[in-house]
C-alpha cells in the first residue's frame, strides 16, 4: 500500500468505506496468483486480474456502468486504497472490464471467483460450514425485447445480414436489393397492428431462405456464425415446406415447438418465454443460497443462473458446489418448489444434509373432499409385499414397473372391489371391471414422506421453517437494491457473471457494516420519548438493522 494513498484515504474517510474494508479486513479478496490458470504464459502482460475482479465487485456494489467504474478508479480515493494504487495512477480504459467479464464467463470461472471469495471469508472467520442455510429463486428478464412472430423473423434476418456485412460482405453481392434495404435497413419496430402481417411473414421467410442458401453456397462446409445459426433455428421452428414444395409459416395444426425450446430473440439463444401462474417473462431463473444462523451475518454461499425449469432441478447442483466450497449446511431450508422425497433422501445420504421443507400433499379427490378413503387409509406391509384396504381385503399384486419408478403399483382384484359397499368412497370409476390401484413409494421414502407430513403439524417444526422466509428479504435486496432481475448481458453464462459479482458485492456490503470488536462506536442514545417508553416498560422498535 503506497503510504500517500493510505494517509489521504484515512484522513478523508476516518471511519472507512466499504471499498476500504475489503483491503483492511481481508487484505483484498484475491491475489494475482489465484488467476494464473486463466491467462497464457506468453505474450504481453495484462492488468492485474485481482484488481479487475475487485473493481468488478465494487462496480456491482454501487450499480456503476463500466465507464463510471473506470472513472471511480481514477478519481475516488477509497477505490485507490482498495486496489493499493498510487494517487497518480491513471487507471485503465473502461473496455478492460468487459474483456474481463468475457473471461469470467468461460469454463465456470464465475463460480471459481465466488469460491475464492468465500474461501477468504472462511479464513477470516466470517462464514462457517455445517450451520443452517436457506434457498429461494426469482425470475430474471433477459436483455432482449419481447417480439411478435413477425418481428422475430424480420429481426433474425436483419441480424444475419449485419453479421454477413461485418465478416463476409461478398455474400450479399447480388442478393440485397432496394427492397431488402427498406425491409432490413434499420431495427425492426412494428406497431401493435401492422399492415398485411401474413404476407410480410411469408416474404420474410422467403428472404431468410434465400439468405441461408447464399451463405451455405458461398461457404460450403464452414460453420455458420451465431446470427446465421439463430436464423436457421427460427426458420425450422416457424416455417415448413408443404407437400407442394412451398415454404409457408407453421400453424397450430402443423405443430409449433414448446416454449421451453422456442427461440425468443436472435441475440440471446438461451432466453425462454415462461408462464408461472399470473406471471410471464422471457429470461431465466436465479437461485440464491445464504446462511441464516442466529447471531451472525447472513452470507450468500451460492448463486445459480439456470433455464426456467423446476426449482427442484437446481438443488443437487447447489449441494455439489457447497461441498466443493466446504460450506455444506447441516439444515437446508427450502420451499415446496425444491422439495421431493427423493431429493430429501439423496441429500441426507450423500451430503448428510437435512432438507427442511413441505413435501407435496396428497392430491387425491378423497383428501380434497375430506371424505372417502385416501392412500393413507391403506395398510402397506413391505415385508410380505401386501396392501390391505380399509375394507380388510388384501392385494398381493405387487409390481414395480420402470415407467412408474420409483413408485410401487398395487392393483386390487375386481372380485374384491365390485361387491364392496365402500366402493363409492374409494374410487370414482363407473366400470365395475376396474378396481382401486394404489401407488406408493419404497419403504425408506414412504416412511420419510409420512414423517415429513407429520412434522409439518408440529409447532416446533413450523417455528424452524419460519426462518426460511427471511430469504425473501435477500431476494428483494438483490433485485431492487442491485438491479439483478434485469440482465445486463446476453446469454446464461454472462448473466451468471453478473449475478455472482452481485452476490459477492452483497456479502461485502453486509459484512462491512459490522463494527469490529475494538471499535469505539456507540449507538445513538434514546430520545426523550424513547426514554419515556423504556421507563414505563412500553415496547418500542429498536435499531432497524436488528430487525426488532
KATAVEN-V786711 format. One record per helix or strand. SS is the DSSP state (H for helix, E for strand). FROM is the first residue (numbers start at 0). LEN is the number of residues. If there is no record, write none. Layout:
((SS	FROM	LEN) (SS	FROM	LEN))
//
This chain:
((H	2	10) (H	17	9) (H	31	7) (H	48	13) (H	65	10) (H	76	7) (H	94	10) (H	108	15) (E	131	10) (H	148	19) (H	168	4) (H	177	7) (H	196	22) (H	225	13) (E	238	3) (E	246	3) (E	271	5) (E	278	13) (E	299	7) (H	311	13) (E	330	3) (H	340	11) (E	353	3) (H	364	5) (H	374	3) (E	378	3) (E	385	3) (E	393	2) (E	397	2) (H	401	3) (E	407	4) (H	413	4) (H	422	4) (E	436	4) (H	442	13) (H	458	23) (E	485	1) (H	491	21) (H	527	8) (H	543	3))
//
